[in-house]
Amino acid sequence: MTSPADPFADARAPARDLPAVAATTALEPWLERSALEQLPKRQAMWVMGSGAAAVLAALTSVWGAQPELALSMALGLGASLVDPRRFWAAPLAVAGCGLAGLSFALLDLPAVVGAGAAAGVVASLLVPQRIDWLDVVHGALGTLAGASLGLWVATTLIPGGVPTALAAAATAGIVSLLASQGLLPIALRFDQVPQLPGQRLVARSLRLPYRPPVFRAIDLYQAAQPQAPDRETRRGMAEVATWVYRLQVTMQTLDTELQIIDPDQVRQRIEACRASDDDEDEFTRDRRAATAKHLERLLEHRALIQTERRRTEALVEYALAFLEEARAGLAVAQRLPGEASPDRLPEVLHRLRDHARDGDTRRRTARELGTMTV
């Protein structure tokens, strides 16, 4: 047993078995997160933001003067909170929803309809997931319908004698709660469609030498899409392409660690610590010996990192070969025109042969008649 009076006993002890190095990346949650799991949180932020904005409007008498315009602006503020990291867009969201509601009010239409559509567009554009124009349309239509239904429910349930601030908070809360359901189609579509790292994410997270394998994997995945028989096949190939991206992020991290640890310099430091002078005291010799032990363990760590780096590189090559084989296999498995001949091909060939035989007989007869005439 080691004496507790010696705090450096562990440093002088023989090196124990070191754990395997497992490189991680902070980008993996972005690739694995589920939009449905985060949907309640985003909807709660929307409701709380709209309610707070409505209370503020009631306290400043804006709600009493222009309730529809105040509700429209409250919807815009709540929609800007679906991703708090993009709260800088709140002024634009409030202005956009307010203008949409005002435009509909000037046309003698419910202001909540225009504000709901604008809030749906804002929320769709601010969600962290990658979207397209179809998601924006779904968000606008869903939020429009939810906001209209929410206003009807709030008008029906909230009595007239409730204080203005409380009525404003309740109205905005009900309207925004139903309006936030417009995010549900976006979340469902995001979780159903295979997700791949985009070009911007690859350029932002990987240095130039580490990008080609990722782009190669994405190209192989996209080239195999026309031949993929079902959604599960496409999803499986997308997972392999995403795996290549993660492996490249891991390889970049391991290479950075390897560059930090210079083995030649570490060995020189170990030799310098081992070479002790006779005039050194015992404490200095002990500290130099402990330093040499730590440096030796550092070299062991570097060897493990090097091993993990080679394994990661081999996995990248394996994944790319798998995608190449899958693409070629799908091309071979698809139904080709040469597999079966047309049903009427024998009949057509028979007719052509009869026609050729008749023509040959006609020409032969003409030649014989010409000879007899001569």
ChimeraX attribute file (.defattr): number of C-alpha atoms within 10 A of each C-alpha:
attribute: neighborCount
match mode: 1-to-1
recipient: residues
	/A:1	3
	/A:2	9
	/A:3	7
	/A:4	8
	/A:5	7
	/A:6	8
	/A:7	9
	/A:8	12
	/A:9	13
	/A:10	12
	/A:11	16
	/A:12	15
	/A:13	11
	/A:14	10
	/A:15	13
	/A:16	7
	/A:17	7
	/A:18	10
	/A:19	8
	/A:20	11
	/A:21	15
	/A:22	10
	/A:23	15
	/A:24	14
	/A:25	12
	/A:26	8
	/A:27	12
	/A:28	14
	/A:29	9
	/A:30	11
	/A:31	15
	/A:32	10
	/A:33	12
	/A:34	15
	/A:35	20
	/A:36	17
	/A:37	10
	/A:38	12
	/A:39	20
	/A:40	15
	/A:41	13
	/A:42	21
	/A:43	24
	/A:44	18
	/A:45	22
	/A:46	27
	/A:47	29
	/A:48	19
	/A:49	23
	/A:50	33
	/A:51	28
	/A:52	19
	/A:53	23
	/A:54	32
	/A:55	23
	/A:56	18
	/A:57	24
	/A:58	22
	/A:59	14
	/A:60	12
	/A:61	15
	/A:62	17
	/A:63	21
	/A:64	15
	/A:65	12
	/A:66	11
	/A:67	17
	/A:68	20
	/A:69	22
	/A:70	26
	/A:71	32
	/A:72	31
	/A:73	29
	/A:74	34
	/A:75	35
	/A:76	32
	/A:77	31
	/A:78	30
	/A:79	37
	/A:80	30
	/A:81	27
	/A:82	29
	/A:83	16
	/A:84	14
	/A:85	11
	/A:86	13
	/A:87	16
	/A:88	11
	/A:89	16
	/A:90	18
	/A:91	13
	/A:92	15
	/A:93	26
	/A:94	25
	/A:95	15
	/A:96	21
	/A:97	31
	/A:98	26
	/A:99	19
	/A:100	23
	/A:101	27
	/A:102	21
	/A:103	16
	/A:104	16
	/A:105	17
	/A:106	10
	/A:107	9
	/A:108	9
	/A:109	13
	/A:110	16
	/A:111	25
	/A:112	32
	/A:113	24
	/A:114	26
	/A:115	34
	/A:116	34
	/A:117	28
	/A:118	29
	/A:119	37
	/A:120	33
	/A:121	26
	/A:122	26
	/A:123	28
	/A:124	27
	/A:125	20
	/A:126	21
	/A:127	22
	/A:128	14
	/A:129	18
	/A:130	15
	/A:131	16
	/A:132	11
	/A:133	11
	/A:134	11
	/A:135	22
	/A:136	21
	/A:137	17
	/A:138	20
	/A:139	30
	/A:140	26
	/A:141	20
	/A:142	23
	/A:143	31
	/A:144	27
	/A:145	19
	/A:146	26
	/A:147	32
	/A:148	20
	/A:149	18
	/A:150	22
	/A:151	22
	/A:152	14
	/A:153	15
	/A:154	18
	/A:155	14
	/A:156	10
	/A:157	11
	/A:158	14
	/A:159	10
	/A:160	10
	/A:161	7
	/A:162	11
	/A:163	10
	/A:164	18
	/A:165	21
	/A:166	15
	/A:167	21
	/A:168	29
	/A:169	24
	/A:170	20
	/A:171	24
	/A:172	30
	/A:173	27
	/A:174	23
	/A:175	29
	/A:176	33
	/A:177	22
	/A:178	22
	/A:179	32
	/A:180	32
	/A:181	21
	/A:182	31
	/A:183	27
	/A:184	19
	/A:185	15
	/A:186	27
	/A:187	20
	/A:188	14
	/A:189	15
	/A:190	18
	/A:191	16
	/A:192	11
	/A:193	12
	/A:194	16
	/A:195	17
	/A:196	19
	/A:197	18
	/A:198	12
	/A:199	12
	/A:200	9
	/A:201	11
	/A:202	19
	/A:203	12
	/A:204	10
	/A:205	16
	/A:206	19
	/A:207	12
	/A:208	10
	/A:209	9
	/A:210	18
	/A:211	17
	/A:212	12
	/A:213	19
	/A:214	25
	/A:215	18
	/A:216	16
	/A:217	26
	/A:218	25
	/A:219	13
	/A:220	21
	/A:221	25
	/A:222	15
	/A:223	13
	/A:224	22
	/A:225	16
	/A:226	12
	/A:227	18
	/A:228	21
	/A:229	13
	/A:230	9
	/A:231	13
	/A:232	11
	/A:233	15
	/A:234	19
	/A:235	18
	/A:236	13
	/A:237	26
	/A:238	23
	/A:239	16
	/A:240	20
	/A:241	29
	/A:242	21
	/A:243	20
	/A:244	26
	/A:245	26
	/A:246	21
	/A:247	26
	/A:248	26
	/A:249	25
	/A:250	21
	/A:251	24
	/A:252	19
	/A:253	16
	/A:254	24
	/A:255	14
	/A:256	11
	/A:257	14
	/A:258	17
	/A:259	10
	/A:260	10
	/A:261	14
	/A:262	12
	/A:263	17
	/A:264	10
	/A:265	10
	/A:266	16
	/A:267	15
	/A:268	11
	/A:269	17
	/A:270	19
	/A:271	12
	/A:272	12
	/A:273	20
	/A:274	15
	/A:275	12
	/A:276	14
	/A:277	9
	/A:278	7
	/A:279	6
	/A:280	9
	/A:281	10
	/A:282	9
	/A:283	9
	/A:284	13
	/A:285	17
	/A:286	15
	/A:287	15
	/A:288	19
	/A:289	19
	/A:290	19
	/A:291	18
	/A:292	22
	/A:293	21
	/A:294	16
	/A:295	18
	/A:296	18
	/A:297	16
	/A:298	15
	/A:299	18
	/A:300	15
	/A:301	18
	/A:302	21
	/A:303	14
	/A:304	17
	/A:305	21
	/A:306	17
	/A:307	15
	/A:308	19
	/A:309	22
	/A:310	14
	/A:311	14
	/A:312	19
	/A:313	17
	/A:314	12
	/A:315	16
	/A:316	24
	/A:317	13
	/A:318	13
	/A:319	20
	/A:320	20
	/A:321	13
	/A:322	16
	/A:323	22
	/A:324	17
	/A:325	13
	/A:326	18
	/A:327	21
	/A:328	14
	/A:329	13
	/A:330	16
	/A:331	15
	/A:332	11
	/A:333	12
	/A:334	12
	/A:335	11
	/A:336	9
	/A:337	8
	/A:338	7
	/A:339	6
	/A:340	8
	/A:341	9
	/A:342	9
	/A:343	8
	/A:344	9
	/A:345	10
	/A:346	11
	/A:347	10
	/A:348	12
	/A:349	11
	/A:350	12
	/A:351	12
	/A:352	12
	/A:353	12
	/A:354	12
	/A:355	12
	/A:356	12
	/A:357	11
	/A:358	12
	/A:359	12
	/A:360	12
	/A:361	12
	/A:362	11
	/A:363	11
	/A:364	12
	/A:365	12
	/A:366	11
	/A:367	12
	/A:368	10
	/A:369	11
	/A:370	10
	/A:371	9
	/A:372	7
	/A:373	7
	/A:374	5
